[in-house]
Amino acid sequence: MTTKIHAAVDALGNPVRLLLTAGQASEYGQANALIEGFDADYVIADRGYDSDEFVQLISAGGAKPVIPPRKHRNDQREYDRELYKERNLVERLFQKLKQYRRVATRYERLARNYLAMLYLASSIIWLA
């Protein structure tokens, strides 16, 4: 019953892509699918998405990665700390999604039904 929601948002904090994985799954396993097909100037993500492969994919797409390196990395990569503060838009999206009881308590047993509720709540957020 544990589920991890991966979200991509636009510059205004509106959801543009949602993915579900098992709760114990790593974040960077879905990182490529999360940004696939988007043209962006910057890709802002948290430490869970820090991998050399993902950073190279972002750079190859013409965007600048704004991902803080994990603490155990030998090569501590630089990132724009001021721009990283904009990542709070993703956290705000999750707070908005939690306002919908069905999403917050996960009544649906099947992942496809839960994802459908996430899409429904996301469409309401877009309209608001």
Disulfide bonds with the S-S distance in Angstrom:
none
